[in-house]
Amino acid sequence: MTKSLPVQDGSGVSAAPVPHRGAGRPGRARLAVLNVPSGVLLRLLPRIPEAVKRLVVGRRAVTVDGNTLDTTLQLMLAAQRSARVPGLVASSDVAVARTQLRALAKMIDSGITVDVADTSIPGPAGPIRVRHYRPAPGQESEPLLVFFHGGGFVIGDLETHDDLCRLICRDAAVHVLAVDYRLAPEHPAPAAIEDCYAAYRWALEHAAKLGADASRVAVGGDSAGGNLATVVSRLARDDEVKLPAVQLLFYPGTDFTADTRSKTLFADGYFLTKADMDWFRDCYLVGSGLDPSDPLVSPLLADDLSGLPPAMVLTGGFDPLRDEGNAYAEALAAAGVAVDHRQFGPLVHGFANFFPLGGASATAITETVSALKAHLRRGAGTSEPSPVP
């Protein structure tokens, strides 16, 4: 493992539960009851005409900073409020919060079918579970995307992001290797970084065995996963390991120290809340020995961002992480890195997972996956990727 990573103190297990300000501790049974009406609405949303959605919300548009919230997401957020779920995190009980996020993913299942195989690869602390999504056979070997899921380093897993990986695999015609890295607070930083970096290096060595093009191995992720993808890219640069072909960064968290305008504007009521972010930060850093300003957890604060691989940075207009994601795109560009930065004004945090609901989330993901496919195709047959325009 790279010398860039600090040695973690102790056993790596949080000594006590980290409190969440606002989520409370509802049990699985109570949440299961609340999920029934929410599930019905989420399954109906893709079938409801836009005019009817606007009628349901009383024709009241939500406009902030010149962006108007997507009506589909406006209804989804209203359903969340009626179910008394305060945000992304449904409970201070980590196990319950993880179960609830998996339940939400099942409610908006897209039904996409691709060839999928679960396996494990060697990791720094034991085997790492991975899931390989294989595209339909083509005339040439296809690129490989090593994908790191979101969930604040605490509550996501292979299941919560299965739909998104299936869509990317099918529509971008790429292999996807989703990584089930160790989660906080049981395993605070840098455990997730170690696992993701090990998975990327394994993918470089084994891409051909997976049936993928070893010259085009990309990294990507959403939110916490986007953070991990940026760190993995920088570690690869520093260790003179082959760089990812592209970084696919959905609304990445890039600065744990930031007090941005978007964090203030969207602190509550837009899926990811300030209380959620504070809880994720504390779970990830307690027992880590890392300061919030350390570039291993706040990549925007790295001294040198030059020489990093081309990046796609996707942000949402109603996301509290909007401003730090935008700032990271600007910092990469200033350092000479090729950047394709797209801000989708009507969308909230998590929009990559909400594409089955339709509306602007589906449009944004269709555009993003199409662009990813184009960027990866530019590097076909070469040892190094072409720049992203």
C-alpha positions in Angstrom: 0.0 0.0 0.0 1.2 3.5 -0.8 3.2 5.4 1.8 0.8 8.3 1.3 -1.7 6.7 3.7 -1.3 7.1 7.4 -1.4 4.2 9.8 -4.7 3.9 11.5 -4.7 3.9 15.3 -6.2 1.1 17.4 -8.5 -1.5 16.0 -10.3 0.7 13.5 -13.6 0.3 15.3 -15.4 3.3 16.7 -15.6 3.1 20.5 -19.2 4.4 20.8 -22.1 5.2 18.4 -21.8 8.6 16.8 -25.0 10.6 17.5 -27.0 12.1 14.6 -28.6 15.4 15.2 -32.2 15.1 14.0 -32.6 11.5 12.8 -33.6 10.0 16.1 -33.6 6.2 16.5 -36.7 4.8 14.7 -36.6 1.1 14.4 -36.9 -1.1 11.3 -40.6 -1.9 12.1 -41.6 1.7 12.2 -39.7 2.6 9.0 -41.2 -0.4 7.3 -44.7 0.9 8.0 -43.7 4.4 6.8 -42.2 2.9 3.6 -45.6 1.6 2.4 -47.1 4.8 1.2 -43.7 6.2 0.1 -43.1 3.1 -2.0 -46.5 3.5 -3.7 -45.8 7.1 -4.7 -42.2 6.3 -5.9 -43.5 3.5 -8.1 -46.2 5.8 -9.5 -44.0 8.8 -10.1 -42.6 7.7 -13.5 -46.2 7.2 -14.8 -47.7 10.5 -13.6 -47.9 13.2 -16.4 -46.0 16.4 -15.7 -49.2 18.4 -15.7 -50.7 16.3 -13.0 -47.5 16.5 -10.9 -47.7 20.3 -11.1 -51.3 20.2 -10.0 -50.4 18.0 -7.1 -47.8 20.4 -5.8 -50.3 23.2 -6.2 -48.4 24.8 -9.1 -45.9 26.1 -6.6 -42.5 26.1 -8.1 -39.4 26.1 -5.9 -36.7 28.5 -7.3 -33.4 29.2 -5.6 -30.3 30.8 -7.1 -32.0 30.9 -10.5 -32.7 27.2 -10.5 -36.2 25.7 -10.4 -36.6 22.4 -8.6 -37.6 19.4 -10.8 -41.3 18.7 -10.1 -40.7 14.9 -9.8 -38.2 15.5 -7.0 -40.4 18.1 -5.4 -43.1 15.4 -5.0 -40.5 12.9 -3.8 -39.3 15.3 -1.1 -42.9 16.0 -0.1 -43.4 12.2 0.4 -40.3 12.0 2.5 -41.5 14.8 4.7 -44.9 13.2 5.1 -43.2 10.0 6.2 -41.2 12.0 8.8 -37.9 10.9 7.4 -35.7 14.0 7.9 -33.2 13.3 5.1 -30.8 10.8 3.6 -30.2 9.3 7.0 -33.3 7.7 8.5 -31.9 6.7 11.9 -29.0 7.3 14.2 -28.8 3.5 14.4 -26.2 2.7 11.7 -27.6 -0.7 10.9 -31.2 0.7 10.6 -30.0 3.6 8.4 -28.3 1.1 6.1 -31.4 -1.1 5.9 -33.5 1.9 5.1 -31.3 3.1 2.2 -31.4 -0.4 0.7 -35.2 -0.3 1.1 -35.3 3.1 -0.8 -33.2 1.6 -3.6 -35.7 -1.3 -3.9 -38.6 1.1 -4.1 -37.2 2.8 -7.3 -35.8 -0.3 -9.0 -35.5 0.2 -12.7 -35.6 -3.4 -13.7 -32.5 -3.1 -16.0 -31.0 -6.5 -16.9 -27.3 -7.0 -17.5 -24.8 -9.8 -16.9 -23.8 -9.6 -13.2 -21.4 -11.6 -11.1 -20.4 -11.2 -7.4 -17.0 -12.1 -6.3 -14.1 -10.9 -4.1 -10.6 -9.6 -4.6 -7.7 -9.3 -2.2 -7.7 -6.2 0.0 -5.4 -4.7 2.6 -7.5 -6.0 5.5 -9.0 -9.1 3.9 -11.2 -9.9 0.9 -13.1 -7.0 -0.7 -16.5 -7.9 -2.2 -17.0 -6.6 -5.7 -19.7 -6.9 -8.3 -18.8 -7.1 -12.0 -21.4 -5.8 -14.5 -20.6 -7.1 -18.1 -21.9 -5.2 -21.2 -23.4 -7.0 -24.2 -20.6 -8.5 -26.3 -19.2 -6.1 -28.9 -16.6 -6.2 -31.7 -13.9 -5.1 -29.4 -13.1 -5.2 -25.7 -14.9 -2.5 -23.8 -13.6 0.0 -21.1 -13.8 -0.8 -17.4 -15.2 1.6 -14.8 -14.2 1.0 -11.2 -17.1 2.4 -9.2 -17.2 3.5 -5.6 -20.7 4.0 -4.2 -21.9 6.9 -2.1 -23.6 7.0 1.2 -21.3 9.2 3.3 -18.7 6.5 3.8 -21.3 5.0 6.2 -24.6 3.6 4.7 -24.1 2.8 1.0 -23.3 -0.6 -0.4 -23.5 -2.7 -3.6 -27.3 -3.0 -3.4 -28.0 0.7 -3.0 -26.2 1.6 -6.2 -27.0 -1.6 -8.2 -29.4 0.2 -10.6 -27.0 3.0 -11.4 -24.2 0.5 -12.2 -26.6 -1.5 -14.4 -27.5 1.6 -16.3 -23.9 2.7 -16.8 -22.9 -0.8 -17.9 -25.8 -1.1 -20.4 -26.0 2.4 -21.9 -22.2 3.3 -21.9 -21.3 -0.2 -23.0 -18.6 -0.5 -20.3 -17.7 -3.1 -17.7 -18.4 -1.8 -14.2 -16.6 -3.2 -11.2 -18.5 -1.9 -8.1 -16.4 -2.0 -4.9 -17.9 -2.8 -1.4 -15.3 -1.0 0.6 -15.1 -0.9 4.4 -17.6 1.5 6.0 -17.3 3.9 9.0 -17.8 4.1 11.9 -16.6 0.5 12.3 -13.7 1.3 9.9 -12.9 5.0 9.8 -10.6 6.7 7.3 -8.4 5.7 5.7 -9.9 2.2 5.5 -12.2 3.1 2.5 -9.3 4.8 0.7 -7.1 1.7 1.2 -9.8 -0.6 -0.2 -10.6 1.6 -3.2 -7.0 2.1 -4.1 -6.3 -1.6 -3.8 -9.4 -2.3 -6.0 -8.2 0.1 -8.7 -4.8 -1.4 -8.8 -6.3 -4.9 -9.0 -8.5 -3.8 -11.8 -5.5 -2.5 -13.8 -3.8 -5.9 -13.5 -6.9 -8.0 -14.1 -9.0 -6.0 -16.6 -8.1 -8.3 -19.5 -9.3 -11.3 -17.5 -12.6 -9.6 -16.9 -12.9 -9.2 -20.7 -12.2 -5.4 -20.6 -9.7 -3.2 -22.3 -6.8 -2.8 -19.9 -5.8 0.5 -21.6 -9.1 2.1 -20.6 -9.7 1.7 -16.9 -11.6 4.6 -15.3 -12.7 5.4 -11.8 -15.9 7.0 -10.6 -18.4 7.4 -7.9 -21.1 9.5 -6.4 -20.8 11.8 -3.3 -18.5 9.9 -0.9 -17.6 7.6 -3.8 -16.7 10.7 -5.9 -14.5 11.8 -3.1 -12.8 8.4 -3.1 -12.3 8.4 -6.8 -10.5 11.8 -6.6 -8.2 10.5 -3.9 -7.5 7.2 -5.7 -6.6 9.2 -8.8 -4.1 11.4 -6.8 -2.6 8.4 -5.1 -2.0 6.7 -8.5 -0.3 9.9 -9.8 1.9 10.2 -6.7 2.8 6.5 -6.8 3.5 6.6 -10.6 0.8 4.0 -11.2 -1.1 4.1 -14.5 -3.7 6.9 -14.3 -7.4 6.3 -14.7 -8.7 7.0 -18.2 -11.4 9.3 -16.8 -12.7 10.3 -13.3 -16.5 10.2 -13.2 -17.5 12.4 -10.3 -21.1 12.7 -9.4 -21.5 15.6 -6.9 -18.3 14.7 -5.0 -17.7 15.8 -1.5 -14.3 17.6 -1.7 -13.9 19.7 1.4 -14.9 18.7 5.0 -13.9 22.2 6.2 -16.1 24.1 3.7 -19.0 26.4 4.9 -20.3 27.1 1.5 -23.4 29.0 0.3 -25.0 25.8 -1.0 -24.5 24.1 2.3 -26.4 27.0 4.0 -29.2 27.2 1.3 -29.9 23.5 1.2 -29.2 22.6 4.8 -32.6 21.0 5.3 -35.4 19.7 3.0 -33.4 18.6 0.0 -32.6 15.0 0.8 -29.1 15.4 2.0 -29.2 17.6 5.2 -26.5 19.4 7.2 -27.2 17.0 10.1 -26.5 14.1 7.7 -23.2 15.7 6.5 -22.1 16.3 10.1 -22.8 12.7 11.0 -21.0 11.3 8.0 -18.0 13.5 8.8 -17.9 12.4 12.4 -18.3 8.7 11.6 -15.6 8.8 9.0 -13.0 10.8 11.0 -13.5 9.6 14.6 -10.6 7.4 15.4 -8.9 8.1 12.1 -6.1 10.3 13.2 -6.9 12.6 10.2 -7.8 16.2 10.4 -10.8 17.4 8.3 -8.4 19.5 6.2 -6.2 16.6 5.3 -6.3 16.2 1.4 -6.9 12.4 1.9 -10.4 13.4 3.0 -10.7 16.9 1.6 -9.2 16.6 -1.9 -10.0 20.2 -2.8 -7.3 21.2 -0.3 -4.5 19.3 -2.0 -1.4 21.4 -2.7 -1.1 20.0 -6.3 -3.9 18.9 -8.6 -1.8 18.9 -11.7 -1.2 15.7 -13.7 -4.5 14.1 -12.7 -6.6 12.3 -15.2 -9.5 13.9 -17.2 -12.6 14.5 -15.1 -16.3 14.6 -15.5 -17.8 16.6 -12.7 -21.6 16.5 -12.3 -23.3 18.7 -9.8 -26.9 19.6 -8.9 -28.4 23.0 -8.4 -30.2 22.1 -5.1 -27.4 20.0 -3.6 -25.5 21.2 -0.5 -22.3 19.8 -2.1 -22.9 21.9 -5.2 -20.4 24.6 -4.5 -17.5 22.4 -3.4 -18.1 20.2 -6.4 -18.0 23.2 -8.7 -14.9 24.5 -6.9 -13.1 21.2 -7.4 -13.9 21.3 -11.2 -12.5 24.9 -11.3 -9.4 23.9 -9.3 -8.7 20.9 -11.6 -9.1 23.2 -14.7 -6.8 25.8 -13.2 -4.2 23.0 -12.6 -4.3 22.1 -16.3 -6.6 19.0 -16.0 -9.1 18.5 -18.7 -12.6 18.9 -17.2 -16.1 18.3 -18.4 -18.2 20.1 -15.8 -22.0 20.0 -16.0 -24.3 21.5 -13.4 -27.9 20.3 -13.6 -29.9 23.1 -12.1 -33.2 21.4 -11.2 -31.6 18.5 -9.3 -30.9 17.5 -5.6 -28.1 15.4 -4.1 -28.5 11.8 -5.1 -30.0 12.5 -8.5 -27.8 9.7 -10.2 -29.9 7.2 -8.2 -33.2 8.8 -8.9 -33.2 8.3 -12.7 -36.0 5.5 -12.5 -38.4 8.2 -11.3 -38.2 10.1 -14.6 -38.1 13.8 -14.9 -34.9 15.8 -14.9 -32.9 13.1 -13.1 -33.5 10.7 -16.0 -32.5 13.4 -18.5 -29.3 14.2 -16.7 -28.2 10.6 -16.3 -28.9 9.9 -20.0 -26.7 12.9 -21.0 -24.0 12.0 -18.5 -23.8 8.3 -19.5 -23.7 9.3 -23.2 -20.9 11.7 -22.5 -19.0 9.1 -20.5 -19.2 6.7 -23.4 -17.9 9.3 -25.8 -15.0 10.2 -23.5 -13.9 6.6 -23.1 -14.2 5.9 -26.8 -11.7 8.7 -27.5 -9.0 6.6 -25.8 -9.8 3.4 -27.7 -6.7 1.6 -29.0 -4.3 4.0 -27.3 -2.1 3.5 -24.2 -3.2 6.9 -22.7 -6.6 8.5 -22.7 -7.3 11.5 -24.9 -8.2 14.8 -23.1 -11.7 15.5 -22.2 -12.9 18.6 -24.0 
